[in-house]
Amino acid sequence: MALHIETPLIRSDSLSKRWNCPVFLKLENLQNSGTFKIRGIGHLCQKAVATGSQRFICSSGGNAGMAAALAGRELQRDVTIIVPETTPVLVRDKLRGLGADVVVHGSEWNAADALAREKAQEPGCQYIPPFDHPDIWEGHSSMMHEIHRQLPAGVQPGLFSVAVGGGGLLCGVLQGMHHQDIGWADVPVVAMETNGCHSFAEAAKSGKVVTLDAITSVATCLGSKAVCQEAVDWCSRHSRLHSVVIEDKETIEACTRFADEHRMLVEPACGAALSAVYGDCLKQLQQDSVLSAHFSSIVVIVCGGNSISTRMLEDWKSRFDVK
């Protein structure tokens, strides 16, 4: 039995009017872990238990840790989550509330991950990466099967908007799209990142994994200094995969407008995907003839997030002068 739930796919009236086509929101923010991460990480953890693992060791900026902690609770396994110093206290407290041991290590995720890999060498331990594992991609691909069932009869997706951090969600989405029972291999995908967390954009440009010097964006849950190799490989497998980099202000604007229009809080990492429909980047791609002049429909993966509160959003709005 899967540890995730089937999330709603809703049509946004306000965004559909703006784009003159149906705009659907896949509400992964309503997952029991707060994000899509439980799909892939839950799938990996279940497989680990089947092979005898007694403890999960996960490195995370927050969201992967929440998924691993929830999976550990449901599967009755001990969990250690290693987070960087940038992980908010509210997220650390949530992790402890789920029964996980929390270790704070390093100024960014890569340092936390190095320690997690070291600790996972102990007997009975299973390393749980936040994004780079085939079982994680397979678990995330379940989202596409749900969307395929949930879209109204006769409606085909004309575009997917997906936020990219380490690339796990992107890999899962693309894997699902290319499944023989779905057949969306020709649908465009915009891979959305913020400047300062743009490791996929650099990799797509160079054709190989590129490591950023530092993470400087407020969207810290996108904060892997390098994407997984599988995400880079998809650049050649999916010809209509387009990398888009936005500024922090744009993602905060998207979070704000989404909260106002749909009454839900999501973190800046998720705002990156929403900025495709709230900002101007899609229109620019249309003007540049990269995308068609009209979309049959748009599907945004609202990936969610635990690193958000009303106070945090207000602080970011003030910092970036978002009205």
C-alpha positions as a Markdown table, in Angstrom:
| # | Residue | x | y | z |
|---|---|---|---|---|
| 1 | Met | 0.0 | 0.0 | 0.0 |
| 2 | Ala | 1.4 | 3.4 | -1.0 |
| 3 | Leu | 2.3 | 5.9 | 1.7 |
| 4 | His | 1.1 | 8.9 | -0.4 |
| 5 | Ile | -2.4 | 10.0 | -1.2 |
| 6 | Glu | -4.1 | 10.9 | -4.5 |
| 7 | Thr | -4.1 | 14.6 | -4.6 |
| 8 | Pro | -6.7 | 16.8 | -6.4 |
| 9 | Leu | -6.3 | 18.3 | -9.8 |
| 10 | Ile | -8.3 | 21.5 | -9.9 |
| 11 | Arg | -9.0 | 24.0 | -12.6 |
| 12 | Ser | -8.1 | 27.5 | -11.6 |
| 13 | Asp | -10.7 | 29.9 | -12.9 |
| 14 | Ser | -8.5 | 33.0 | -12.4 |
| 15 | Leu | -5.5 | 31.5 | -14.2 |
| 16 | Ser | -7.7 | 30.0 | -17.0 |
| 17 | Lys | -9.1 | 33.4 | -17.8 |
| 18 | Arg | -5.6 | 34.9 | -17.9 |
| 19 | Trp | -4.3 | 32.3 | -20.3 |
| 20 | Asn | -7.5 | 31.8 | -22.3 |
| 21 | Cys | -7.2 | 28.0 | -21.8 |
| 22 | Pro | -7.8 | 25.6 | -18.9 |
| 23 | Val | -5.1 | 25.9 | -16.3 |
| 24 | Phe | -5.0 | 22.9 | -13.9 |
| 25 | Leu | -3.2 | 22.8 | -10.5 |
| 26 | Lys | -2.0 | 19.4 | -9.2 |
| 27 | Leu | -2.1 | 20.1 | -5.5 |
| 28 | Glu | 0.8 | 18.2 | -4.1 |
| 29 | Asn | 0.9 | 20.7 | -1.3 |
| 30 | Leu | -2.0 | 18.7 | 0.1 |
| 31 | Gln | 0.1 | 15.5 | 0.5 |
| 32 | Asn | 0.3 | 14.2 | 4.0 |
| 33 | Ser | 3.9 | 15.2 | 4.2 |
| 34 | Gly | 3.2 | 18.6 | 2.8 |
| 35 | Thr | 4.9 | 18.0 | -0.6 |
| 36 | Phe | 5.2 | 15.5 | -3.5 |
| 37 | Lys | 8.3 | 14.0 | -1.9 |
| 38 | Ile | 6.4 | 11.3 | -0.1 |
| 39 | Arg | 5.6 | 9.7 | -3.4 |
| 40 | Gly | 9.2 | 8.8 | -4.3 |
| 41 | Ile | 10.8 | 8.6 | -0.8 |
| 42 | Gly | 7.9 | 6.6 | 0.5 |
| 43 | His | 8.4 | 4.1 | -2.4 |
| 44 | Leu | 12.1 | 3.9 | -1.7 |
| 45 | Cys | 11.6 | 3.4 | 2.0 |
| 46 | Gln | 9.1 | 0.6 | 1.5 |
| 47 | Lys | 11.6 | -1.2 | -0.8 |
| 48 | Ala | 14.3 | -0.7 | 1.9 |
| 49 | Val | 12.2 | -2.2 | 4.6 |
| 50 | Ala | 11.6 | -5.2 | 2.3 |
| 51 | Thr | 15.3 | -5.8 | 2.2 |
| 52 | Gly | 15.8 | -5.6 | 6.0 |
| 53 | Ser | 16.7 | -1.9 | 6.7 |
| 54 | Gln | 16.1 | -0.8 | 10.3 |
| 55 | Arg | 17.0 | 2.9 | 10.2 |
| 56 | Phe | 16.7 | 5.5 | 7.5 |
| 57 | Ile | 19.4 | 8.2 | 7.1 |
| 58 | Cys | 18.2 | 11.1 | 5.0 |
| 59 | Ser | 19.8 | 14.4 | 4.0 |
| 60 | Ser | 17.4 | 17.2 | 3.4 |
| 61 | Gly | 16.7 | 20.9 | 3.2 |
| 62 | Gly | 13.4 | 20.0 | 4.9 |
| 63 | Asn | 10.8 | 18.5 | 2.5 |
| 64 | Ala | 12.6 | 15.2 | 1.8 |
| 65 | Gly | 13.2 | 14.9 | 5.5 |
| 66 | Met | 9.5 | 15.3 | 6.2 |
| 67 | Ala | 8.7 | 12.5 | 3.8 |
| 68 | Ala | 11.4 | 10.2 | 5.2 |
| 69 | Ala | 10.2 | 10.9 | 8.8 |
| 70 | Leu | 6.6 | 10.2 | 7.9 |
| 71 | Ala | 7.6 | 7.0 | 6.1 |
| 72 | Gly | 9.6 | 5.9 | 9.1 |
| 73 | Arg | 6.7 | 6.5 | 11.4 |
| 74 | Glu | 4.3 | 4.5 | 9.2 |
| 75 | Leu | 6.8 | 1.7 | 8.6 |
| 76 | Gln | 7.9 | 1.6 | 12.2 |
| 77 | Arg | 11.6 | 2.4 | 11.5 |
| 78 | Asp | 14.0 | 4.8 | 13.2 |
| 79 | Val | 14.9 | 7.9 | 11.2 |
| 80 | Thr | 17.8 | 10.3 | 11.3 |
| 81 | Ile | 17.4 | 13.5 | 9.2 |
| 82 | Ile | 20.5 | 15.6 | 8.6 |
| 83 | Val | 19.6 | 19.2 | 7.6 |
| 84 | Pro | 21.8 | 22.2 | 6.8 |
| 85 | Glu | 21.8 | 25.4 | 8.9 |
| 86 | Thr | 19.5 | 27.0 | 6.4 |
| 87 | Thr | 16.6 | 24.7 | 7.3 |
| 88 | Pro | 14.1 | 26.8 | 9.4 |
| 89 | Val | 13.5 | 26.0 | 13.0 |
| 90 | Leu | 9.8 | 25.4 | 12.3 |
| 91 | Val | 10.8 | 22.6 | 9.9 |
| 92 | Arg | 13.2 | 21.0 | 12.4 |
| 93 | Asp | 10.5 | 21.0 | 15.0 |
| 94 | Lys | 8.1 | 19.4 | 12.6 |
| 95 | Leu | 10.6 | 16.6 | 11.9 |
| 96 | Arg | 11.1 | 16.0 | 15.6 |
| 97 | Gly | 7.4 | 16.0 | 16.0 |
| 98 | Leu | 7.2 | 13.0 | 13.6 |
| 99 | Gly | 9.7 | 11.2 | 15.8 |
| 100 | Ala | 12.9 | 11.7 | 13.8 |
| 101 | Asp | 16.3 | 12.5 | 15.2 |
| 102 | Val | 17.5 | 15.8 | 13.7 |
| 103 | Val | 21.1 | 16.6 | 13.1 |
| 104 | Val | 22.1 | 20.1 | 11.9 |
| 105 | His | 25.3 | 20.1 | 9.8 |
| 106 | Gly | 26.8 | 22.5 | 7.3 |
| 107 | Ser | 25.8 | 25.7 | 5.6 |
| 108 | Glu | 24.0 | 24.1 | 2.7 |
| 109 | Trp | 22.5 | 20.7 | 1.7 |
| 110 | Asn | 25.6 | 19.2 | 0.1 |
| 111 | Ala | 27.5 | 19.3 | 3.4 |
| 112 | Ala | 24.5 | 17.7 | 5.2 |
| 113 | Asp | 24.4 | 15.0 | 2.5 |
| 114 | Ala | 28.1 | 14.1 | 2.9 |
| 115 | Leu | 27.5 | 13.4 | 6.6 |
| 116 | Ala | 24.3 | 11.4 | 5.8 |
| 117 | Arg | 26.2 | 9.2 | 3.4 |
| 118 | Glu | 28.9 | 8.6 | 6.1 |
| 119 | Lys | 26.3 | 7.7 | 8.8 |
| 120 | Ala | 24.4 | 5.4 | 6.4 |
| 121 | Gln | 27.4 | 3.0 | 6.3 |
| 122 | Glu | 26.5 | 1.8 | 9.7 |
| 123 | Pro | 24.9 | -1.7 | 9.9 |
| 124 | Gly | 21.1 | -1.8 | 9.2 |
| 125 | Cys | 21.0 | 1.7 | 7.9 |
| 126 | Gln | 19.6 | 2.8 | 4.5 |
| 127 | Tyr | 20.7 | 6.1 | 2.9 |
| 128 | Ile | 17.6 | 8.0 | 1.6 |
| 129 | Pro | 18.7 | 10.6 | -0.9 |
| 130 | Pro | 16.2 | 13.5 | -1.5 |
| 131 | Phe | 16.1 | 13.1 | -5.3 |
| 132 | Asp | 18.8 | 10.9 | -6.9 |
| 133 | His | 17.5 | 7.3 | -7.0 |
| 134 | Pro | 15.5 | 5.3 | -9.6 |
| 135 | Asp | 12.9 | 4.2 | -7.0 |
| 136 | Ile | 12.3 | 7.9 | -6.1 |
| 137 | Trp | 11.7 | 8.8 | -9.8 |
| 138 | Glu | 9.4 | 5.8 | -10.2 |
| 139 | Gly | 7.4 | 6.9 | -7.1 |
| 140 | His | 7.1 | 10.4 | -8.4 |
| 141 | Ser | 5.9 | 9.2 | -11.8 |
| 142 | Ser | 2.6 | 8.0 | -10.1 |
| 143 | Met | 1.6 | 11.7 | -10.2 |
| 144 | Met | 1.4 | 11.5 | -14.0 |
| 145 | His | -0.9 | 8.5 | -13.9 |
| 146 | Glu | -3.2 | 10.4 | -11.5 |
| 147 | Ile | -3.3 | 13.4 | -13.8 |
| 148 | His | -4.0 | 11.2 | -16.8 |
| 149 | Arg | -7.1 | 9.9 | -15.0 |
| 150 | Gln | -8.1 | 13.2 | -13.5 |
| 151 | Leu | -8.1 | 15.5 | -16.6 |
| 152 | Pro | -11.6 | 16.0 | -18.1 |
| 153 | Ala | -12.5 | 13.8 | -21.0 |
| 154 | Gly | -11.0 | 15.1 | -24.2 |
| 155 | Val | -8.6 | 17.5 | -22.5 |
| 156 | Gln | -4.9 | 17.0 | -23.2 |
| 157 | Pro | -2.1 | 18.8 | -21.4 |
| 158 | Gly | -0.5 | 21.4 | -23.6 |
| 159 | Leu | 2.3 | 22.3 | -21.2 |
| 160 | Phe | 3.6 | 21.2 | -17.8 |
| 161 | Ser | 5.3 | 23.6 | -15.3 |
| 162 | Val | 7.7 | 21.9 | -12.9 |
| 163 | Ala | 10.1 | 23.3 | -10.3 |
| 164 | Val | 13.6 | 21.9 | -10.3 |
| 165 | Gly | 15.9 | 21.5 | -7.4 |
| 166 | Gly | 18.0 | 18.3 | -7.5 |
| 167 | Gly | 15.9 | 17.0 | -10.4 |
| 168 | Gly | 13.9 | 14.2 | -8.7 |
| 169 | Leu | 10.5 | 15.6 | -9.4 |
| 170 | Leu | 11.4 | 16.5 | -13.0 |
| 171 | Cys | 12.7 | 13.0 | -13.6 |
| 172 | Gly | 9.5 | 11.4 | -12.2 |
| 173 | Val | 7.3 | 13.7 | -14.2 |
| 174 | Leu | 9.1 | 12.9 | -17.4 |
| 175 | Gln | 9.3 | 9.2 | -16.7 |
| 176 | Gly | 5.5 | 9.2 | -16.2 |
| 177 | Met | 4.9 | 11.3 | -19.3 |
| 178 | His | 6.8 | 8.8 | -21.4 |
| 179 | His | 5.0 | 5.7 | -20.0 |
| 180 | Gln | 3.3 | 3.8 | -22.8 |
| 181 | Asp | -0.1 | 4.0 | -21.1 |
| 182 | Ile | 0.1 | 7.8 | -20.9 |
| 183 | Gly | 1.8 | 8.9 | -24.2 |
| 184 | Trp | 2.7 | 12.5 | -23.4 |
| 185 | Ala | 6.2 | 12.3 | -24.8 |
| 186 | Asp | 5.6 | 15.3 | -27.1 |
| 187 | Val | 4.2 | 17.7 | -24.5 |
| 188 | Pro | 6.4 | 20.7 | -23.6 |
| 189 | Val | 7.8 | 21.0 | -20.0 |
| 190 | Val | 9.2 | 24.2 | -18.5 |
| 191 | Ala | 11.7 | 23.4 | -15.8 |
| 192 | Met | 11.5 | 26.4 | -13.4 |
| 193 | Glu | 14.4 | 27.5 | -11.2 |
| 194 | Thr | 15.4 | 30.7 | -9.3 |
| 195 | Asn | 18.6 | 32.5 | -10.0 |
| 196 | Gly | 21.0 | 31.3 | -7.3 |
| 197 | Cys | 19.6 | 27.7 | -7.4 |
| 198 | His | 19.9 | 27.3 | -11.2 |
| 199 | Ser | 22.0 | 24.1 | -11.4 |
| 200 | Phe | 19.7 | 22.5 | -14.0 |
| 201 | Ala | 19.9 | 25.5 | -16.3 |
| 202 | Glu | 23.7 | 25.4 | -16.2 |
| 203 | Ala | 23.7 | 21.7 | -16.8 |
| 204 | Ala | 21.2 | 22.0 | -19.7 |
| 205 | Lys | 23.4 | 24.6 | -21.2 |
| 206 | Ser | 26.6 | 22.6 | -21.0 |
| 207 | Gly | 25.2 | 19.1 | -21.5 |
| 208 | Lys | 26.7 | 17.8 | -18.3 |
| 209 | Val | 26.3 | 18.2 | -14.5 |
| 210 | Val | 27.5 | 21.6 | -13.3 |
| 211 | Thr | 28.2 | 22.4 | -9.7 |
| 212 | Leu | 27.3 | 25.9 | -8.5 |
| 213 | Asp | 29.7 | 27.7 | -6.2 |
| 214 | Ala | 27.0 | 28.5 | -3.7 |
| 215 | Ile | 23.2 | 28.6 | -3.2 |
| 216 | Thr | 22.1 | 32.2 | -3.0 |
| 217 | Ser | 18.4 | 32.1 | -3.6 |
| 218 | Val | 15.6 | 32.3 | -1.0 |
| 219 | Ala | 14.2 | 29.1 | -2.6 |
| 220 | Thr | 16.5 | 27.0 | -0.4 |
| 221 | Cys | 14.5 | 23.8 | -1.0 |
| 222 | Leu | 15.7 | 24.1 | -4.6 |
| 223 | Gly | 19.2 | 24.3 | -3.1 |
| 224 | Ser | 21.2 | 21.5 | -4.6 |
| 225 | Lys | 24.4 | 22.8 | -6.1 |
| 226 | Ala | 24.1 | 20.2 | -8.8 |
| 227 | Val | 21.3 | 18.2 | -10.3 |
| 228 | Cys | 21.3 | 14.5 | -10.7 |
| 229 | Gln | 22.7 | 13.0 | -13.9 |
| 230 | Glu | 19.3 | 11.6 | -14.8 |
| 231 | Ala | 17.9 | 15.1 | -15.1 |
| 232 | Val | 20.7 | 16.0 | -17.5 |
| 233 | Asp | 20.0 | 12.9 | -19.6 |
| 234 | Trp | 16.4 | 13.8 | -20.0 |
| 235 | Cys | 17.5 | 16.9 | -21.9 |
| 236 | Ser | 18.3 | 14.6 | -24.9 |
| 237 | Arg | 15.3 | 12.2 | -24.3 |
| 238 | His | 12.6 | 14.9 | -24.1 |
| 239 | Ser | 13.1 | 17.4 | -27.0 |
| 240 | Arg | 10.5 | 19.8 | -25.6 |
| 241 | Leu | 12.2 | 20.4 | -22.2 |
| 242 | His | 12.9 | 24.1 | -21.6 |
| 243 | Ser | 14.9 | 25.5 | -18.8 |
| 244 | Val | 13.7 | 28.8 | -17.3 |
| 245 | Val | 15.4 | 30.8 | -14.6 |
| 246 | Ile | 13.5 | 33.5 | -12.7 |
| 247 | Glu | 14.5 | 36.0 | -10.0 |
| 248 | Asp | 13.6 | 35.6 | -6.3 |
| 249 | Lys | 11.1 | 38.5 | -6.5 |
| 250 | Glu | 9.1 | 36.6 | -9.1 |
| 251 | Thr | 8.7 | 33.5 | -7.0 |
| 252 | Ile | 7.6 | 35.5 | -4.0 |
| 253 | Glu | 5.1 | 37.3 | -6.2 |
| 254 | Ala | 3.8 | 34.0 | -7.4 |
| 255 | Cys | 3.5 | 32.6 | -3.8 |
| 256 | Thr | 1.6 | 35.8 | -2.8 |
| 257 | Arg | -0.8 | 35.7 | -5.7 |
| 258 | Phe | -1.4 | 32.0 | -5.2 |
| 259 | Ala | -2.2 | 32.6 | -1.5 |
| 260 | Asp | -4.6 | 35.4 | -2.4 |
| 261 | Glu | -6.4 | 33.6 | -5.2 |
| 262 | His | -6.4 | 30.0 | -3.9 |
| 263 | Arg | -6.0 | 30.5 | -0.1 |
| 264 | Met | -3.0 | 28.2 | 0.2 |
| 265 | Leu | 0.6 | 28.9 | 1.4 |
| 266 | Val | 3.4 | 27.3 | -0.5 |
| 267 | Glu | 7.2 | 28.0 | -0.2 |
| 268 | Pro | 9.4 | 29.8 | -2.7 |
| 269 | Ala | 10.6 | 26.6 | -4.3 |
| 270 | Cys | 7.0 | 25.9 | -5.3 |
| 271 | Gly | 6.5 | 29.5 | -6.3 |
| 272 | Ala | 9.0 | 28.9 | -9.1 |
| 273 | Ala | 6.6 | 26.5 | -10.9 |
| 274 | Leu | 3.7 | 28.9 | -10.2 |
| 275 | Ser | 5.6 | 31.8 | -11.6 |
| 276 | Ala | 5.3 | 30.3 | -15.1 |
| 277 | Val | 1.6 | 31.1 | -15.0 |
| 278 | Tyr | 1.7 | 34.3 | -12.9 |
| 279 | Gly | 4.8 | 35.8 | -14.6 |
| 280 | Asp | 5.8 | 36.6 | -18.1 |
| 281 | Cys | 8.3 | 33.9 | -19.0 |
| 282 | Leu | 5.8 | 31.7 | -20.9 |
| 283 | Lys | 4.8 | 34.7 | -23.0 |
| 284 | Gln | 8.4 | 35.4 | -23.8 |
| 285 | Leu | 8.9 | 31.8 | -24.9 |
| 286 | Gln | 5.8 | 32.2 | -27.1 |
| 287 | Gln | 7.2 | 35.4 | -28.6 |
| 288 | Asp | 10.5 | 33.7 | -29.3 |
| 289 | Ser | 8.6 | 30.8 | -31.0 |
| 290 | Val | 10.0 | 28.3 | -28.5 |
| 291 | Leu | 6.4 | 27.5 | -27.4 |
| 292 | Ser | 3.2 | 27.6 | -29.5 |
| 293 | Ala | 1.1 | 30.7 | -29.5 |
| 294 | His | -1.8 | 29.0 | -27.7 |
| 295 | Phe | -1.9 | 26.2 | -25.2 |
| 296 | Ser | -4.6 | 23.6 | -25.2 |
| 297 | Ser | -4.2 | 23.5 | -21.4 |
| 298 | Ile | -1.5 | 24.1 | -18.8 |
| 299 | Val | -0.8 | 21.9 | -15.8 |
| 300 | Val | 1.2 | 23.3 | -12.9 |
| 301 | Ile | 2.7 | 20.9 | -10.3 |
| 302 | Val | 2.1 | 22.7 | -7.0 |
| 303 | Cys | 4.8 | 20.8 | -5.3 |
| 304 | Gly | 4.1 | 22.3 | -1.8 |
| 305 | Gly | 6.6 | 23.0 | 0.9 |
| 306 | Asn | 7.0 | 23.0 | 4.7 |
| 307 | Ser | 9.4 | 26.0 | 4.9 |
| 308 | Ile | 6.7 | 28.6 | 4.9 |
| 309 | Ser | 4.5 | 30.6 | 7.3 |
| 310 | Thr | 2.5 | 33.8 | 7.0 |
| 311 | Arg | 5.3 | 35.7 | 8.8 |
| 312 | Met | 8.0 | 34.3 | 6.5 |
| 313 | Leu | 6.0 | 35.3 | 3.4 |
| 314 | Glu | 5.4 | 38.8 | 4.8 |
| 315 | Asp | 9.1 | 39.2 | 5.5 |
| 316 | Trp | 10.0 | 38.1 | 1.9 |
| 317 | Lys | 7.4 | 40.5 | 0.5 |
| 318 | Ser | 8.9 | 43.3 | 2.4 |
| 319 | Arg | 12.5 | 42.3 | 1.4 |
| 320 | Phe | 11.6 | 42.2 | -2.4 |
| 321 | Asp | 9.1 | 45.0 | -2.3 |
| 322 | Val | 6.2 | 42.7 | -3.4 |
| 323 | Lys | 2.8 | 44.4 | -3.1 |
